[in-house]
Structure formats: structure tokens, C-alpha cells
Amino acid sequence: LRLLARQVAADTARARAYEEERRRAEQLAELDRAKTAFFSNVSHEFRTPLTLMLGPLEDALTDTEEPLASHQRERLSLVYRNGMRLSKLVNSLLDFSRLEAGRAKVAFQPTDLPAFTAELVSHFESAARRAGLLLTVDLQANSEPVWVDREAWEKVVFNLLSNALKYTFEGGITVTLRAQGGEAVLRVRDTGTGIPEQALPHVFERFHRVEGARARSHEGSGIGLALVQELVKLHGGSIHVRSVVGEGSTFSVHLPLGTAHLPSGRVLAREE
Ligand code: ADP
């Protein structure tokens, strides 16, 4: 009888512990939802006034009929640049919270990935030249089109190249695209500062910035790579990084081919 009583007591304790854990998990999930909603609301509220500020600023800076005096131009350019920086951050936060809440508007389309990627990369040619860096591009075609959300792919390429440019001071950046084992693999390799080994597992975390990292500009918030990872996951893909301090970094994005891994209902049948 005593044995039975002990058994019942143990079972009751276990059930209580389980119940407690479930309650805590629910609370955490609720907090997470509240946090996402908060980010989303704040970002949204910031966006309109920012757009209304940046528009007239841009007009003033590009007005050829009544050009600004050089000191005015200098000051307003600074305001404009920082406004743009804030705007990019707000947009990234908004993208991120939409993705997290499963509310991102995505449409996967069969895409000529080398051609599309080449066009995106070409926007970085002049910045690379100005920085004295060699930009090498080698994009090979898959035998079949790759299904991507074009806006998402643009953000992936844009963030990876901006980072490569920001953290590379000599040498260059190489962008390759390959068909490899049923996947399309994009690699962005740079000969930049590299990332310390202990920081590598954290670079895809939100707001993580490597302490003391040397960069061409100190703009940044640590949201870029977190967003890239979410966007890649949306495609059923994965992203990896290899890096050696003083030698450089390689980010590789793996996208599975076909549509089996994509959420149905978001897949557009034809190219638009
Ligand atoms: P940030 O806006 O700070 O660039 P990211 O999320 O894009 O944010 O990157 C997170 C951190 O990872 C950066 O702060 C930087 O320290 C490091 N990092 C990212 N890309 C590179 C790179 N190509 N070379 C060296 N460090 C990098």
C-alpha cells in the first residue's frame, strides 16, 4: 500500500510539473506574440512620417532651379543619409515581424536566377569600384528555373553584398551561383575582416553585432542577417557562413529546386 501511495505521489508531482511547464510555454508564446505586434506597430507608425520627411528633403537636394548653398547641401545630405538609414531599419523590422507572424506577402515565381541575380549585383559595381575592390561575378544557370519570391531574393542579395562591401578593405568580392545536388547555391565571398569564431554562431541572431568589428561605415543594426535567414527559410532553404579573421568570409545560401517544399497557395504558376 505504501508503495502504491508513493507511486501516486510521484505521478501527481510529475503531472503538476508538466502542467507548470505547459503554462510557462504558453506565457512565453503570448509574450512573443505581443513583442511581434509591438515591433510591427512601432515600425508601421514610424514609416509614414519618415517618408513625409525624406521626400521634401530629396526634392531640396536635387532641385537644380534653386540649388542649395554648399554648406546647406552638406547638412541636409547628412540628415537625408541618416533618415534613409532609419527608414531601412524600420522597413527591415517590419519585414521581420511580418515574417515572424506568418503575414508576409510572398509569391514564388519560376525565375531565371542567374539573370535576375546578375541584375541585382550590377547595382554594386560602382560602389565596389569606388572602394577599390574587385567584384567578380560567375553565375551559372540551373537546368530548370528556380522558384523565388523576387522581393525576398532582392533583399537576400542586397544584404549579403552590402555586408561584404562594408567589411572588406582590400581585395574583392566574388559572387557565384551553382546548381549543386538538387539545389541552387549562391555564394558571396569576401576578402574582408572575417568574423571571430566565437561570434560565428550568433551572426544570424537579431540585433547581434560583432563587438569591435572594423567596418567601412558604422551604419547597421544587426537586423540584416537575421532577416536574410528568415527569407531564405521561407524558401525552404538554408544559409551558412565560413569565416577566418583577417582572411575573409563566405556566406552560402542553399535553395532547394522545385516547389514541393513551398507553401502551396503562394506559388504562382507562370513568370509575370
Ligand atoms: P549589421 O547591420 O550590423 O551589418 P548584420 O545582421 O548584417 O548587421 O550582420 C551582423 C554582424 O555580422 C555585423 O555587425 C558584422 O559584425 C558581422 N558581419 C556580417 N557580414 C560580415 C562580413 N561579410 N564580414 C565580416 N563581418 C560580417
Boltz pocket constraint, residues with backbone or C-beta under 6 A from the ligand:
constraints:
  - pocket:
      binder: B
      contacts: [[A, 159], [A, 160], [A, 163], [A, 164], [A, 167], [A, 190], [A, 192], [A, 193], [A, 194], [A, 195], [A, 203], [A, 205], [A, 208], [A, 209], [A, 210], [A, 211], [A, 213], [A, 219], [A, 220], [A, 221], [A, 222], [A, 223], [A, 224], [A, 225], [A, 226], [A, 249]]
      max_distance: 6.0
